Amino acid sequence: MLEISRSCIPYTPLRRDLKDCRVALVSTSGAYVEGMQPFTDNDLSFRLIPADTNTKKIRFVPGHFDTSKGDEDANIMFPLDRLLELVRRGEVRTLADQHLSMGLTTELRKLKEIVSWDIAETVMKMRPDVVVLTGG
């Protein structure tokens, strides 16, 4: 099973201690911050969420999965506070200035062939050593 996952999922071993790393959060949970345009059905866009965002202002687009627990505590789906705790404890060096959340879509070909490249370029500009991926 391990060999199958390595052939399907890009895997890069971490070559430094996590305490020396910059971490970015990327999520497919449909997270956005109050005041931002919410995601719509088959939305191929993404939102950049500042690292200093109060997680009580993070919202999730309902409809494709149960977001009720995320509405109670955004960290369940977008663990920004948990990552900040790791920074405060010295277990992670720093966080990227912004984190990325995308909406939900069934347009998987466009997502793969177009949008994924925009997301990758945006994340690369954040210059993370580690990316934490969360789903909805």
N, C-alpha and C positions, 0 to 999 in steps of 0.2 A: 504494500500500500504506500509506503514512504516513497518508493521509486516512482510510482504513478503520480503522486502529488508533486514531486520535484520536476517531472516532465511537463506538468500542466500549469504549475504556479511558479512564477519567477521567484527564486529564493537566493538571497544574498546574505551570507553569514555576517553577523555584526563583528567587526574587527577591533572594537574599542569598548571600554566600559560604558554602560548606560549613563553613568554619572558624568561622562564627558560628551554627551550627545545633545543635539538640538532635536526636538520632537515636534512633528506636525500631526494634526488629527484630520483624517479624511473620512467622511461618512456618507452613506446612501440612505440616511434616515429621514431626509426631507427637513432637516433642521434649518431654521432661519430665526433671526432676531426681530422682536417687535419693531415695527417701523420699516422693515424690509418687505419687498414684494413677496408674498407667499408663493410657493410652487403651485402649479396647476397640473391637471392631468397630462401625462405624456410630456412633461417639461424636461427639456434637455439642458437647461441652464444649471448653473451652480451659484452658490452664495459663499462669500468670504466672511467668516465670523471672526472678529478681533479677539485676540487672546485675553483681553481684559474685560470681556463681556460678562455681565451678571447673568448667570445661568437661569435665574428666575425669569429672565426676559426671552429665553429661547423657547420657540414654539415648533411644533411638528405638524406637517400636513397629514390629516387623517384620511382614511379611505382604503388604503391598500393593506394595512395591518393595524393592529391595536396600538394606539399611541397613548392610552390612558396612563400607564405607569410613567412614561416619559413626560407627560404633562405634570405629574406629581414631582418628579425629579429628573431634570434633563440629563443628568449624568448617567442615567441608565442607558441612554442611546447616544449621547454626545458627552463623553466623560471629561469635560474641560476642568472642572474643579478637582477631580482625582489627579489629573496630570499636573495641575498647579501645586497640589499637595506634594507630589513627588519632587518637584523643583524645590519647594520650601525645605524639604527634608534632605536635599542634596543628592537624591537618588537619580535625578536627571539634571543636566546642566541648565537647560533653558527650553522654552517653547518657541515655536515660530510666532511671528507677530500676528498672523492670521491663520485660520483653519478653514477647511473647505467642506461644504455640504452640498450634495446634489439631491434633486428631486427624484421622482419615480417615473419610469417610462417603460413602455413595451416596444419602443423603437430601438431595439438592440443593435441593429446594423448601423444606424446613424451614431448611436452611442459609441460603438467600437471604432468605426471608421473615421469619425469626425471629432466628437466631443471628448473622447478619452485622450486625444492628443492635446487638446486645450487644457484639460485637467492636469495632465502630466507636465506640461510646460509651466502652468501656474504653480504646481507643487515644487517643481525644480527651482523656481525663483525664490521659494521660501527657504531653500538651502537646508533641508532637514537631513539629519543622519539617520533618523528613524521615522517611519510613518505608521501611526496607529490607525487601522482601518476598522470602522464599525458599520454595521448594517442596521436596517430597520426591523 
